[in-house]
Amino acid sequence: MNKHFEDAWYYLGRAVDHLRIGLEEELAPLEAAARERFGWEEDEDEPRTRLDRVKTEFERVDTEPVRKARERIDQYRGRPPAE
């Protein structure tokens, strides 16, 4: 694929992400008002942002390969291994 098309796809993806984030921020007051008016409760367990969802998912993943990778990273950085 032409380098220009690759760049265009990349920036299109970023534009879509920024559009979604912007719409969430702009519509947050409307969502809050609708929830208050109709008595809908917000799920506190569900993270609101994409970053929160990734962090939550990462914290849930605690398999053997992940543990070993964390130990190697700590060893590389000169930190004592986490117990």
C-alpha positions as CSV (number, residue, x, y, z in Angstrom):
1,M,0.0,0.0,0.0
2,N,1.2,3.5,-0.8
3,K,2.8,5.3,2.2
4,H,0.3,8.2,1.8
5,F,-2.6,5.8,2.1
6,E,-1.1,4.2,5.2
7,D,-0.7,7.7,6.7
8,A,-4.3,8.6,5.8
9,W,-5.7,5.4,7.5
10,Y,-3.6,6.2,10.6
11,Y,-4.9,9.8,10.8
12,L,-8.4,8.7,10.0
13,G,-8.3,6.3,13.0
14,R,-7.0,9.0,15.2
15,A,-9.7,11.4,14.0
16,V,-12.4,8.9,14.8
17,D,-11.0,8.4,18.3
18,H,-10.9,12.1,19.0
19,L,-14.4,12.5,17.6
20,R,-15.7,9.8,20.0
21,I,-13.9,11.4,23.0
22,G,-15.2,14.9,22.0
23,L,-18.8,13.6,21.7
24,E,-18.5,11.9,25.1
25,E,-17.4,15.1,26.7
26,E,-20.0,17.2,25.0
27,L,-22.8,14.9,25.7
28,A,-21.9,14.1,29.4
29,P,-24.1,16.8,30.8
30,L,-27.1,15.6,28.8
31,E,-26.4,12.0,29.9
32,A,-26.2,13.1,33.5
33,A,-29.5,15.1,33.2
34,A,-31.3,12.1,31.6
35,R,-30.0,9.7,34.2
36,E,-31.2,12.1,37.0
37,R,-34.6,12.7,35.4
38,F,-35.4,9.1,34.7
39,G,-33.7,7.6,37.7
40,W,-31.1,5.6,35.8
41,E,-28.1,4.7,37.9
42,E,-24.7,4.6,36.4
43,D,-22.7,1.4,36.7
44,E,-19.9,2.1,39.1
45,D,-18.2,-1.2,38.3
46,E,-17.8,-0.3,34.6
47,P,-14.9,2.0,33.8
48,R,-15.9,5.1,31.9
49,T,-12.9,5.7,29.6
50,R,-11.0,3.4,27.3
51,L,-7.9,3.8,29.4
52,D,-9.8,2.8,32.5
53,R,-11.1,-0.3,30.7
54,V,-7.6,-1.3,29.6
55,K,-6.2,-0.7,33.1
56,T,-9.0,-2.8,34.7
57,E,-8.5,-5.6,32.1
58,F,-4.7,-5.5,32.7
59,E,-5.2,-5.8,36.4
60,R,-7.4,-8.8,36.0
61,V,-4.8,-10.6,33.9
62,D,-2.5,-12.4,36.3
63,T,-1.4,-15.5,34.5
64,E,1.9,-17.2,34.8
65,P,3.4,-15.6,31.6
66,V,2.4,-12.1,32.7
67,R,3.9,-12.7,36.2
68,K,7.2,-13.9,34.6
69,A,7.3,-11.0,32.3
70,R,6.7,-8.6,35.2
71,E,9.6,-10.2,37.1
72,R,11.9,-9.9,34.1
73,I,11.0,-6.2,33.7
74,D,11.6,-5.6,37.4
75,Q,14.9,-7.4,37.2
76,Y,15.9,-5.4,34.1
77,R,15.0,-2.2,35.9
78,G,17.0,-3.2,39.0
79,R,14.0,-3.5,41.3
80,P,13.5,-6.3,43.7
81,P,10.9,-8.8,42.6
82,A,7.4,-8.2,43.8
83,E,6.1,-10.7,46.3
